[in-house]
Amino acid sequence: MREQVITRDIIANPKTKYGDAKASTRHFITQRVTGAINVLFIGFLVFIVVRLAGQDRADMVSLIGNGFVGIPFAVLLAVVTVHMRNGMRDTLEDYLAGATYRLAMLLNTLFCLAVGLIGVISILKLVFWG
């Protein structure tokens, strides 16, 4: 598969097709939706931070272990990691290309997946098993 060199003329011509239109649209919508969800959840996150300020581990476990707090907190963490992956994708697209870009995106995806899975599993462990 040959990579197409994108020149100024290709970008200037509105009839030129380059890139995956469906993937780009999906990325655009996902970034906006996760951003909107993050804005909606910001009050919830501030509540958790303020509530836990100066508290010990037992208070943290009891707050996050509450299902009405822990489950939305796990959802928030999952949405934030999706948003983080997409945001880093934008940055990587600007500065890298070819095999270097693919490797960086693989590492970015694996890192975001690890952060999301470890965080969500940890929160759900507190909720369901104390």
Disulfide bonds with the S-S distance in Angstrom:
none
